[in-house]
C-alpha cells in the first residue's frame, strides 16, 4: 500500500477546525495543530485513532461514497470533559485514506437558557433520553422544584401523573425521532408537582434542527378548565331557568353581526329551532310594521352605545301568520377599550296572554266609561263602589266621591221599592222595570232600570250592577207624536189637497174635506166605498193595477198624473199612492194624495211612512283591532244584531255589522275625529240579518295601550230607531203638506223658462226666480247658437245629454253637465221640457291639470331616460340637451360643467344657438356675476322680463343649475323659440330637469375618472412587475450559482435565499395571474398538455419527476401553465428539495383527468377544502401566501373544470398529497 504523504496537507495547518488524515486501516497519518489542541496528541500506531473517536473506524469501513456527510459525535477532551463535535470526511486524492474534519459544536446551552427564561410560559429543554437539561423560572414555579433539583436530575416523565399519558407521550417522543413531521406538536396531559397536586397543562413541543434535543412549553390551564366547566354548568342552569320561565335567550355579537337565538325564541313564534338565521334584518322583517321603526331605533341605540339597556314590547309574526306580543329585555354586557358595545345579551318573553288580558280589562273599562247608559256597581249590601260618567251626568254630579259609599236606594223616589228589588235578587238574580229617579236638584225623571246580581265562576255573588236609561225624553217624544197626529188631522182637513186612506182592497177608510168637495159629497158618507168608483173614473184601471203593486212595494211612492174634466174647466191632478207598512213590514193601508198641479210646476217629494217599534235594549259594545276584525262583543250586541259572538269574533266588522252613513262625508269626518281627539259620536243606519233597518247612536273610541299606541276601536251602540222614527213621522207629515223643491228647471216648448229651483239660481248667480223666468234657455249659455241647436235636438228626439259652457250673470263661464228630456202626456204629446244641470267646472279643471301634469312627467321621464341610458359623459350631455330642446320646443342651448377645483366651468356641448349668440368656451371665474347665481348659489335664472316687440328685444334665455347630490356641477342654458316668454310649465320642467339629470351626468363623469385611474394604476403595476421580475431573475441566477458552489452551512443559507426569491416570484406571478384573469376574456382553445407539462418540469431541475408523456389536448388558454406551476411549486414548498412528483394524464371521454402527486407531508382532512380558499394555508406547516391554490381553482373553473385534493395513499395524509383536476377534452 502506498503511504499518504503528510506534506500534501500542510496547507491545512492554519484552519481552526481539527483535521485528521488516516490510512485505509485507520492508522493516523497526520493531524493539524487544531486537532492536537483538541485531543492533546495523536497515537500513530495502526488503529491508533484516539479511543475517544474509535467508533469512526466502523463508519469509515461502511462508507460507500467518496464523501461522509456531517454527523454528530461526542468526544472526550484531555481534561476528561465530554464535548459535542460535527465530523465530515472525504477520500484523499490518492484514494488510499480519509481526510476527516472536526468542528466543535458551539456551546448553545447558555443561549438556550436565556431564550427559554423569557418565553412567558413554563419551558424546558429535553435531551434525547428524556432528561431535562434546561428549565426556566416558570417551570420551577409550576413543578415546585428548584432548577438545581431539575436539570440533569429529572426526566419529563417524572412529571406525568397518569401511566396511560406516559405511554402516549413516550410514543410521540419515539415518533419524533423517526419522523419529526408526523409527531403531534400540541397535546395536553396531567402534570403532577412536588406536592402531589395535579395540573392540566397544554404542551407545545418541537425538535431543535440539527440536534436530538426538543424544546417544550407548558401552559397551566387548570383554572381555565375549571372556569369552562363552571361556565358550562352556569349555562346549563341558565338554560333550565329560561326553559322554566319560557323565555328565549339572545346573544348579539355587535362587531360581527352574529346573533345567537335559543330554541325558545323560535318555538314561541311557532317555528322549528334554527328555521331561519337570526340577523337584524330577518328579526325586523318579523316585527309588526307599526312597531318596526321603534324596535329598530332601540337596536341602533344599543349598538351605538346611546343606551346600555332597554325593555320594549312589540309584535312579531308567527309561523301561522298571527301576531305574538313579545317583551324584549336587552343589555350591553361587553364593551371594547373605546367604550363601544361589542356584545349585547337579553331575553324575549311571550306576553300575548298578558296583553289579551290587559286588552279585555281595558275594553271592559272603556265600555263601562263610554256607555250611554248610567251604570253603578254596588257591594252586596247595596253600597255604591263605582259609577261611570253617564250616571254622574244623569244625576247632575261631577265628582264620583259624591256618590261612592252611598246606598243605591237614596237616588230613587221610592227607596223601599228599591230595597224590595234588592231583596228579591237572591232568587231571580235580575230585575228589569221602570222607576222614578230624583236628581240632586230635586228633579224627577222616569228611567228604565236593570239590576243584575253578578256572580263568579263558583256561582257566588260578588256585587250588584245597576244599569239606568233615562226614558223621559222617549216618553215626551211619544206625547209629541200623539200631538203631531192631532195636528196632522187638523192640517189634512185644512189642506187644499185631497187626502184619503184606503185598505188593501181599495175601500175608503178616511177622506178629508177637500175630497168631499171634489166629489160633492160629505166625507163621512164616502167611508166604505171603493176608491175605483169614488172619483177620477179615468184612473180606474190605474187603481186596479197599482194597489197590488203598492202592497208588494212597501216604502215606494207610486205617482200618476191625470186630466180631470170639470165644470170649471180641465184640471191636472197629480195622484200619489203611498203604502203604509206596519212594524212587521206588511202593508195594511195606503194613503192617497191628489193635488192640483195645474199651476204648480214643482214635483212633490215622495212620502214614506214607516212605523217600527223596537224594544228598548241595553248598550251594545264591540271592539275591533287595527285590521277592523272583531275581538270582543257583549251580549247586548248579540241581541242587537242577532249574531252570536262565537260566529262574529275574528271577522271584519263591515262584513257583519255594516254602517250606513246618513250624510255624505260623515265616514271621513268620523275617521278624522278619531285621529285627532280619539272619539266620535253620531247617528247611522244598519240593516240586520232579517232585513230590518235600524238607526243606532254610535260612539267610536280609540283603544290604546300603555305606550299610547293605537290597538283598535271600540264601538258603543244604542238602538235609537224609535226616537228616529218619531222624528221621521213628524217630518213626513210636515213634508206631506209642503213639497220640497227639486234641483231642475222647466221650460215651455218654445224654450222659455217657466220654473227654476234655488240650485239653478245659485248656479247662475241670480237672486230670485223673477230675474230668469220667461227668458229663453239659450241666453244662459256661452254659445247661444250651439244652445239653440241642442234645444232643437231635444224637441226632436225627446232627450239630450251633453257637456255645455254656461254664462253667469256676471259674465263668467263654467262647465256643466246638461241632461234634458221632453215631458209628454199619456198620448205622447209634448208638454214641457225638464232639465237637470250639474256643475262640472271643478272636474274639467282637474282633468286639464292632470293632463298638464302627465305631459310634464312624460317629458321629464324621457329626458331622464335618455341621460340614464348613456355611460359616456359627452354622450349623456348631448342626449340631455338634444331631448330637452326637442320636447320643450326650444330654439337652442348649451351645457357647462364645472372643472375640478370648482372655480371654472367649461362648455361641453351646444346646439341650435342663433347667430350672434356665441357661447364662451370657458367661464374662468364662476363667482363673477351673472354666473354666480347659477353655478355657485344654485338658483335658476330666467331672463325674459324684456321689452315688448317693437322695441329693442335682446334674446330671452334661461340658465338652470345642474345639481347632483345637493351639489351644483354645471348649468343648462336654453333659448325659447321665436324669443317667446317661458311659460310656468317650462319653468318648472327646466328646474326639474336640472335636478334630475345631474346624477346621470355625475355618474358618467365618475365612470370616466374611474377608467382613467384604473388605466393609470395598471400602467404603474406593469412597470413595477416588469422591473421587479427582471431583478428577481438576476437574483435567482446568482443564488443558483451560489447554491451549487457552496457546501455545508453556507449552502443552507443559499438555499434559504433561493426559497425566498422563489416566494417573491410566486407572489408577483400570483398578482399578475389574477390581473390577467380579470382583464382577459375567456377564449378557450386546444392546448397541448404534453408541451405544457414538460415546460413546467424544466423549471424545477432539482426535483425528481415521474411523467410518461401524453398526446391529449384540453380546452384552455395561455394561463394553463400557471396551474402546473402552482401545484408543483406547492409540492416543493412543503416537501422540500427531496420531494418526488408524479404527473399522470388519463382520458375519461369528454374530460381529461390530470393528477399531480407528491411525497410531501400531505394535506390533513380538515384542510382539504380550506386550502383552495383565498389565504387558505395548511396549519402547522411552512408559511405561504395562501393564493396559489386559490388561483389554481379560479383558472380550472374558468375552463369549466373542477379540482380536488386527495391522499396519495388513501387514508394516510402524511404520505403525500394527490391533486386531481378535470378539464374539457379538446
NUTOR-559491 format. One line per field, with one value per residue (C-alpha): x, y, z. Coordinates in steps of 0.2 Angstrom, whole numbers. Layout:
<atoms>
east: (X ...) .
north: (Y ...) .
up: (Z ...) .
</atoms>
This chain:
<atoms>
east: (0 7 8 0 12 9 17 2 -9 2 -9 -22 -11 -20 -38 -47 -56 -47 -41 -35 -28 -29 -25 -37 -33 -37 -19 -16 -5 -6 -16 -16 -12 -30 -33 -19 -26 -42 -35 -18 -8 -10 -5 2 0 -12 -29 -22 -36 -39 -50 -62 -66 -63 -81 -75 -67 -83 -91 -76 -77 -95 -93 -99 -95 -81 -89 -96 -110 -110 -114 -114 -102 -97 -78 -68 -55 -38 -46 -59 -74 -85 -89 -100 -92 -98 -87 -87 -74 -68 -57 -39 -33 -23 -39 -29 -36 -48 -47 -58 -64 -69 -79 -83 -101 -104 -110 -128 -134 -132 -141 -155 -156 -158 -171 -182 -181 -191 -204 -218 -223 -215 -202 -189 -175 -176 -162 -164 -165 -179 -168 -171 -156 -163 -178 -184 -192 -210 -206 -199 -215 -226 -216 -212 -193 -178 -168 -153 -166 -172 -158 -149 -159 -177 -185 -201 -209 -207 -220 -233 -246 -255 -247 -258 -252 -234 -236 -244 -231 -217 -224 -224 -206 -200 -210 -202 -185 -190 -202 -201 -216 -228 -227 -240 -233 -248 -256 -262 -258 -260 -245 -240 -230 -219 -234 -243 -256 -262 -262 -270 -257 -256 -239 -231 -215 -203 -186 -172 -165 -148 -149 -158 -165 -183 -190 -207 -218 -231 -246 -256 -274 -281 -291 -297 -304 -312 -319 -325 -334 -341 -347 -355 -364 -369 -376 -385 -393 -397 -405 -415 -421 -425 -434 -444 -449 -452 -440 -429 -410 -402 -383 -378 -360 -361 -344 -348 -367 -369 -384 -387 -406 -411 -423 -437 -436 -441 -454 -463 -466 -472 -455 -444 -427 -415 -429 -420 -403 -406 -399 -405 -414 -423 -429 -435 -444 -454 -459 -476 -474 -481 -468 -453 -446 -447 -438 -425 -422 -419 -407 -397 -397 -389 -377 -370 -369 -383 -392 -385 -401 -419 -435 -448 -464 -468 -477 -469 -477 -478 -477 -496 -497 -504 -495 -487 -483 -465 -457 -438 -426 -408 -392 -375 -364 -347 -338 -321 -307 -316 -332 -341 -353 -347 -359 -377 -387 -405 -421 -438 -454 -471 -483 -498 -509 -505 -509 -525 -530 -525 -535 -550 -548 -546 -561 -572 -566 -568 -585 -591 -585 -591 -608 -623 -632 -629 -620 -617 -608 -613 -607 -619 -626 -631 -617 -610 -592 -591 -600 -597 -598 -616 -623 -615 -621 -639 -639 -631 -615 -597 -587 -588 -584 -601 -609 -597 -602 -620 -634 -642 -659 -655 -657 -675 -691 -697 -682 -692 -697 -678 -674 -688 -680 -663 -670 -678 -661 -655 -669 -671 -654 -661 -674 -680 -693 -697 -693 -694 -677 -673 -658 -648 -658 -674 -679 -688 -687 -693 -679 -678 -668 -659 -652 -641 -633 -615 -608 -591 -586 -592 -609 -605 -612 -599 -608 -623 -624 -637 -640 -651 -658 -667 -683 -692 -686 -693 -710 -710 -707 -722 -733 -726 -731 -749 -750 -742 -756 -769 -760 -759 -778 -781 -770 -776 -794 -787 -776 -782 -776 -787 -780 -788 -784 -789 -786 -778 -795 -796 -811 -810 -806 -805 -806 -803 -814 -806 -810 -828 -829 -821 -835 -848 -852 -850 -833 -841 -853 -838 -831 -833 -834 -821 -809 -811 -830 -827 -819 -807 -815 -801 -789 -800 -788 -773 -781 -784 -766 -757 -764 -757 -740 -740 -744 -730 -718 -718 -708 -711 -722 -732 -737 -749 -755 -772 -783 -800 -814 -824 -837 -825 -813 -800 -789 -772 -771 -756 -761 -749 -752 -741 -742 -742 -731 -733 -719 -718 -716 -734 -744 -761 -767 -762 -763 -768 -765 -772 -765 -770 -754 -761 -752 -739 -723 -714 -714 -719 -707 -712 -719 -714 -722 -713 -718 -706 -707 -692 -690 -678 -661 -645 -630 -620 -601 -590 -571 -561 -542 -532 -537 -556 -558 -569 -560 -575 -593 -605 -622 -631 -623 -628 -646 -645 -638 -644 -627 -618 -601 -593 -598 -593 -576 -561 -572 -571 -585 -591 -595 -607 -612 -611 -614 -625 -619 -633 -623 -610 -593 -598 -587 -572 -577 -578 -560 -553 -561 -554 -536 -537 -547 -549 -568 -583 -602 -616 -631 -630 -641 -639 -648 -650 -649 -668 -669 -674 -666 -662 -655 -641 -632 -614 -599 -582 -567 -549 -541 -523 -510 -500 -487 -501 -500 -517 -523 -540 -558 -572 -590 -603 -620 -638 -654 -662 -674 -690 -683 -678 -695 -704 -694 -697 -715 -716 -705 -716 -732 -724 -717 -734 -741 -727 -717 -698 -690 -681 -664 -670 -678 -694 -696 -711 -710 -703 -688 -694 -691 -706 -698 -681 -676 -664 -650 -652 -652 -637 -628 -631 -629 -647 -656 -674 -684 -692 -675 -674 -692 -699 -681 -675 -664 -651 -647 -639 -626 -609 -613 -631 -631 -625 -638 -652 -646 -646 -664 -670 -662 -671 -688 -685 -678 -686 -669 -652 -637 -620 -607 -610 -602 -614 -613 -616 -625 -608 -602 -590 -592 -592 -594 -610 -617 -634 -647 -664 -680 -696 -711 -726 -744 -752 -754 -736 -739 -725 -730 -714 -695 -687 -668 -656 -640 -624 -609 -593 -581 -570 -570 -565 -551 -545 -544 -535 -522 -520 -516 -504 -496 -495 -487 -474 -470 -469 -456 -446 -446 -440 -426 -421 -422 -411 -397 -398 -396 -378 -362 -350 -351 -351 -365 -375 -373 -378 -393 -399 -398 -405 -420 -424 -424 -435 -448 -449 -449 -434 -423 -406 -395 -378 -372 -357 -349 -338 -320 -311 -307 -324 -318 -320 -333 -331 -343 -346 -360 -370 -384 -396 -389 -394 -382 -373 -375 -358 -355 -339 -328 -323 -330 -314 -322 -339 -340 -342 -359 -370 -363 -363 -382 -382 -366 -362 -379 -389 -403 -412 -412 -425 -420 -437 -443 -438 -446 -461 -460 -456 -443 -425 -428 -412 -413 -423 -414 -415 -400 -403 -391 -387 -387 -381 -382 -386 -370 -370 -360 -365 -378 -391 -394 -408 -416 -435 -442 -446 -439 -456 -458 -455 -472 -474 -474 -457 -450 -455 -449 -432 -429 -434 -423 -408 -411 -415 -401 -387 -385 -383 -370 -360 -361 -354 -340 -336 -336 -323 -312 -313 -307 -293 -287 -288 -278 -265 -264 -262 -248 -239 -242 -235 -219 -216 -220 -208 -193 -196 -197 -180 -172 -178 -172 -155 -155 -161 -147 -134 -142 -142 -124 -120 -130 -121 -104 -106 -107 -112 -120 -116 -126 -141 -141 -140 -155 -165 -161 -166 -183 -186 -183 -195 -208 -206 -208 -223 -231 -228 -234 -250 -253 -250 -261 -276 -275 -275 -289 -300 -294 -293 -309 -311 -307 -304 -293 -285 -269 -256 -254 -238 -229 -236 -231 -213 -210 -215 -204 -189 -192 -188 -172 -168 -184 -186 -202 -211 -220 -224 -230 -247 -254 -270 -276 -288 -298 -289 -280 -262 -264 -265 -246 -250 -260 -245 -233 -243 -246 -228 -222 -234 -226 -209 -213 -220 -210 -193 -179 -180 -199 -204 -218 -228 -239 -252 -264 -280 -293 -311 -321 -327 -315 -296 -290 -273 -266 -251 -245 -230 -221 -223 -231 -249 -265 -275 -293 -299 -289 -294 -307 -299 -283 -292 -299 -291 -277 -281 -265 -261 -259 -243 -233 -222 -230 -237 -247 -262 -265 -258 -271 -285 -279 -277 -295 -300 -292 -299 -316 -313 -310 -326 -317 -316 -301 -299 -285 -284 -271 -258 -260 -278 -281 -264 -262 -244 -238 -241 -255 -263 -271 -283 -292 -303 -303 -314 -306 -301) .
north: (0 17 28 45 59 72 86 87 93 106 120 115 120 137 130 132 115 99 90 71 61 42 27 13 4 19 22 41 49 67 79 98 109 112 94 92 106 96 79 83 72 58 40 34 15 5 8 22 34 41 30 44 43 25 22 31 16 7 22 23 5 6 21 18 35 47 59 56 69 78 68 72 64 66 66 67 80 78 85 72 83 77 89 88 89 88 77 75 66 65 52 58 62 45 36 27 35 48 67 70 87 90 106 109 112 129 130 134 129 147 154 141 146 165 161 149 161 174 164 168 150 135 130 115 108 89 78 63 51 62 71 89 100 117 124 142 151 147 129 130 138 125 110 116 111 122 122 113 99 98 100 83 75 75 67 74 58 61 75 65 59 46 30 30 48 42 28 40 54 41 35 54 55 40 45 62 55 44 56 73 80 65 68 79 96 101 90 90 79 79 87 82 94 92 92 79 92 89 102 101 108 111 106 113 103 104 96 108 107 98 91 77 90 95 111 110 124 120 131 128 128 120 136 139 121 124 140 132 118 131 141 125 122 140 140 124 132 147 136 127 143 151 135 135 154 150 164 165 169 182 185 198 200 218 218 203 204 186 183 168 163 150 137 145 161 150 140 154 160 143 140 124 128 136 138 154 163 176 193 211 212 195 199 216 208 198 213 221 236 248 243 240 258 259 242 247 263 253 241 255 265 249 245 263 265 278 266 252 243 243 235 235 227 224 211 198 187 169 154 154 172 178 192 187 200 200 208 211 214 219 225 229 216 220 235 237 249 264 260 254 240 223 211 213 200 198 188 188 183 179 191 188 181 196 208 199 200 219 222 213 223 239 235 232 248 259 250 255 273 276 268 279 270 276 261 259 245 241 228 215 227 240 252 260 256 263 274 279 296 294 291 307 317 309 314 331 327 329 321 302 305 312 295 282 274 279 266 265 267 285 290 284 292 276 269 255 248 248 238 226 223 220 208 198 197 181 171 179 187 201 214 225 239 257 268 286 294 310 321 331 347 338 335 318 308 291 278 261 251 234 227 211 201 197 180 172 156 147 155 165 183 196 213 221 230 243 250 265 273 290 287 303 310 295 297 316 310 298 313 324 310 310 329 328 316 328 342 331 328 346 351 337 344 362 356 360 343 328 316 299 282 266 247 234 231 249 253 271 272 291 306 324 339 343 325 328 344 336 323 334 323 323 314 303 296 291 278 260 264 258 270 265 270 285 298 300 287 289 282 266 254 263 260 241 238 250 245 227 234 246 232 222 238 245 261 266 280 277 293 296 312 313 326 329 337 348 361 375 368 355 352 342 332 323 307 298 282 278 261 261 246 240 235 218 226 221 234 236 253 265 285 294 312 321 338 351 354 365 380 370 366 358 339 334 323 306 302 287 282 268 263 252 249 242 236 245 237 239 247 235 235 229 230 228 228 239 227 230 212 209 205 207 209 208 200 216 217 199 203 220 212 194 187 175 181 165 167 186 185 187 193 210 221 228 210 208 225 237 255 265 283 295 310 312 313 308 292 303 315 301 294 312 314 298 303 320 318 299 299 302 302 302 293 280 266 247 233 217 200 199 214 226 243 252 268 267 280 277 281 277 277 274 260 262 253 260 267 277 266 263 245 246 254 252 254 258 257 260 257 274 268 273 290 292 285 298 312 305 304 322 326 315 324 341 336 330 347 357 348 351 358 348 353 356 369 368 377 378 371 387 386 399 396 393 386 386 379 388 377 384 402 399 391 406 420 426 431 427 417 433 438 422 416 420 421 408 395 399 415 406 398 404 399 403 396 379 380 383 368 357 364 358 341 339 344 332 317 319 318 326 324 333 345 364 380 392 411 418 434 442 436 422 405 387 369 360 343 345 332 337 327 331 328 321 317 300 302 306 324 335 346 355 352 347 350 343 353 348 360 350 365 358 341 349 360 344 335 349 350 331 331 345 336 320 329 336 319 311 324 323 304 305 317 306 290 297 303 286 275 283 280 292 309 318 306 310 329 328 317 328 344 337 329 344 356 344 340 358 365 377 385 381 379 374 365 370 358 364 359 351 364 372 389 387 380 374 372 354 355 367 366 377 394 408 419 432 421 414 405 406 390 393 403 407 413 406 418 433 439 433 416 415 415 398 389 394 398 385 397 396 412 417 432 435 452 461 475 471 469 485 490 483 465 455 436 429 414 403 396 381 374 355 348 331 325 343 350 361 353 363 374 371 386 387 399 399 398 415 424 420 420 405 398 392 374 377 385 370 357 365 367 348 343 352 342 325 324 329 312 304 317 315 296 296 308 297 282 291 296 278 271 284 279 261 263 273 260 246 256 258 240 234 244 238 220 221 229 218 202 207 210 193 183 190 187 169 165 171 162 145 148 151 135 124 132 131 117 115 129 141 130 130 149 150 138 148 164 154 149 167 173 160 165 183 177 167 182 193 179 177 195 195 180 187 203 193 183 199 208 195 187 169 162 143 135 117 117 103 96 87 103 112 99 97 115 116 101 110 125 113 104 99 89 71 70 54 58 46 59 61 65 73 91 101 117 131 147 154 154 135 133 143 128 117 130 132 114 108 124 119 102 108 122 109 94 101 98 79 78 67 72 61 68 57 61 50 50 50 53 71 75 74 69 77 70 78 68 71 63 78 80 79 89 85 80 96 107 99 112 127 127 132 147 164 165 147 139 122 123 118 118 131 148 153 167 156 162 149 136 149 155 137 134 150 145 127 134 147 132 124 111 106 101 92 86 68 57 50 34 33 35 41 60 60 50 64 74 70 85 79 91 88 99 98 87 97) .
up: (0 -5 11 11 11 26 16 5 19 27 19 32 47 49 49 66 63 68 53 54 40 41 30 25 41 51 55 59 46 50 61 61 76 80 81 93 104 105 110 116 104 91 93 76 78 67 73 83 82 99 109 111 92 89 83 67 61 58 50 38 34 30 18 0 -7 -8 5 23 27 43 59 77 89 107 111 127 129 138 153 154 149 135 121 105 88 70 59 40 28 11 2 -1 -19 -19 -13 0 15 23 27 42 48 66 71 89 92 99 117 114 132 139 124 126 145 140 127 137 153 144 134 147 150 158 146 147 135 134 129 118 133 141 154 157 153 154 164 166 182 176 176 194 199 191 197 214 212 211 195 203 208 190 177 174 188 182 166 158 163 181 180 170 183 173 166 150 146 149 137 124 126 125 108 102 108 98 83 84 82 67 58 65 54 59 78 86 91 103 116 134 149 168 177 195 205 220 232 223 216 198 185 167 155 137 129 113 108 94 89 88 70 69 86 96 108 110 117 126 133 146 149 165 160 176 181 164 163 179 173 157 167 179 163 156 172 173 156 159 175 164 151 163 171 154 150 166 163 144 140 125 126 114 112 99 94 88 79 68 67 73 84 94 96 109 103 113 103 88 96 104 86 80 71 72 80 68 55 50 53 66 59 62 45 47 65 59 45 58 68 65 53 65 78 67 67 86 88 75 85 101 92 85 101 110 96 95 114 116 128 140 142 135 139 124 120 101 90 79 66 70 58 57 52 69 79 95 108 114 129 125 138 131 140 134 143 135 128 119 125 117 126 111 113 106 114 119 128 134 134 124 133 125 134 122 135 147 133 129 147 148 132 139 155 145 134 150 157 142 139 156 155 137 139 136 150 168 177 195 204 222 235 241 255 241 245 229 225 207 195 176 169 162 179 186 171 174 192 189 198 193 207 209 228 230 226 232 248 247 246 229 236 240 222 219 224 232 242 249 232 228 244 239 222 230 242 228 218 228 220 202 200 189 189 174 175 176 192 196 200 208 204 216 212 216 198 195 179 173 170 163 176 175 191 190 204 197 202 200 192 208 207 222 222 221 218 211 194 191 173 171 155 156 145 150 133 124 133 129 111 112 118 105 92 98 97 80 74 80 71 56 56 58 44 32 35 30 16 -2 -7 -7 6 9 17 10 14 3 -6 -10 2 9 27 28 16 21 17 0 -6 -1 -10 -26 -27 -20 -5 14 18 31 18 7 20 15 -4 -16 -22 -41 -40 -30 -41 -55 -67 -79 -66 -63 -72 -64 -46 -50 -56 -44 -27 -28 -34 -19 -7 -13 -13 4 5 -13 -19 -34 -44 -59 -67 -74 -83 -75 -84 -73 -74 -71 -84 -85 -70 -69 -54 -48 -39 -26 -18 -3 5 24 32 49 61 53 36 30 20 28 22 9 9 -7 -11 -25 -29 -41 -51 -65 -58 -48 -58 -44 -41 -24 -15 -11 5 16 32 41 59 68 86 93 111 122 123 133 125 113 114 100 100 84 81 69 54 59 65 79 95 108 108 123 125 121 104 101 104 95 79 80 79 92 97 93 75 74 83 71 56 49 57 39 35 49 55 41 45 33 34 33 27 13 20 38 37 33 47 59 54 56 73 79 73 82 98 99 99 88 91 78 71 57 50 50 41 52 45 44 33 47 46 62 67 80 91 88 100 92 104 100 110 115 125 140 127 118 103 94 96 89 90 102 96 109 100 106 96 93 80 90 93 75 69 80 72 55 57 61 46 34 40 38 20 15 17 9 -6 -6 -21 -34 -42 -60 -72 -83 -99 -112 -129 -135 -123 -111 -93 -83 -67 -59 -42 -30 -36 -53 -47 -36 -51 -62 -49 -48 -33 -37 -50 -57 -65 -76 -79 -96 -104 -117 -110 -124 -116 -101 -112 -118 -136 -139 -157 -151 -137 -150 -159 -143 -140 -157 -155 -138 -146 -160 -151 -134 -124 -125 -113 -115 -108 -111 -105 -95 -94 -76 -73 -70 -87 -80 -88 -81 -87 -83 -87 -96 -96 -104 -108 -116 -104 -113 -109 -110 -128 -131 -134 -128 -113 -107 -106 -90 -87 -74 -73 -64 -62 -68 -68 -55 -64 -80 -72 -63 -79 -88 -73 -73 -92 -90 -75 -86 -100 -88 -81 -98 -104 -88 -89 -107 -103 -88 -98 -112 -99 -89 -105 -109 -99 -108 -101 -118 -124 -108 -110 -129 -126 -112 -122 -138 -130 -119 -134 -144 -130 -124 -142 -138 -151 -144 -129 -121 -106 -95 -82 -68 -68 -54 -41 -43 -49 -68 -79 -97 -112 -116 -129 -138 -151 -161 -154 -165 -175 -164 -149 -147 -130 -121 -122 -104 -89 -80 -64 -59 -44 -56 -60 -68 -67 -48 -46 -56 -54 -36 -27 -37 -42 -59 -69 -82 -92 -101 -92 -108 -119 -130 -148 -157 -145 -143 -139 -134 -134 -119 -111 -95 -85 -74 -62 -64 -47 -41 -23 -17 -26 -42 -55 -70 -79 -93 -104 -116 -128 -132 -150 -158 -142 -133 -114 -104 -98 -80 -86 -95 -79 -68 -81 -83 -65 -63 -77 -69 -53 -61 -74 -63 -55 -73 -78 -62 -64 -82 -76 -61 -73 -84 -70 -63 -80 -81 -63 -67 -83 -74 -59 -72 -80 -64 -60 -76 -74 -56 -61 -76 -66 -51 -61 -70 -53 -46 -62 -60 -41 -45 -56 -44 -30 -40 -44 -25 -20 -32 -27 -8 4 22 32 18 5 18 18 -1 -2 10 0 -16 -7 -3 -20 -27 -14 -21 -39 -34 -26 -41 -53 -42 -44 -62 -65 -55 -66 -82 -76 -73 -88 -101 -108 -108 -125 -124 -137 -139 -128 -130 -112 -115 -120 -105 -93 -100 -100 -81 -77 -85 -72 -57 -62 -44 -42 -47 -58 -64 -80 -95 -108 -116 -133 -127 -128 -117 -119 -110 -113 -111 -92 -90 -86 -70 -64 -65 -58 -43 -40 -42 -33 -19 -18 -17 -4 8 3 2 -12 -9 -13 -28 -40 -51 -65 -74 -88 -91 -104 -97 -113 -113 -99 -96 -78 -73 -57 -48 -34 -22 -7 4 21 13 17 33 30 39 27 11 7 15 5 -11 -2 -3 10 15 22 30 48 57 40 31 28 12 5 3 -15 -26 -24 -24 -41 -47 -43 -51 -68 -68 -65 -79 -90 -85 -75 -56 -44 -28 -16 -10 -1 -12 -1 3 22 25 23 30 14 2 -7 -24 -33 -46 -59 -74 -90 -105 -119 -135) .
</atoms>
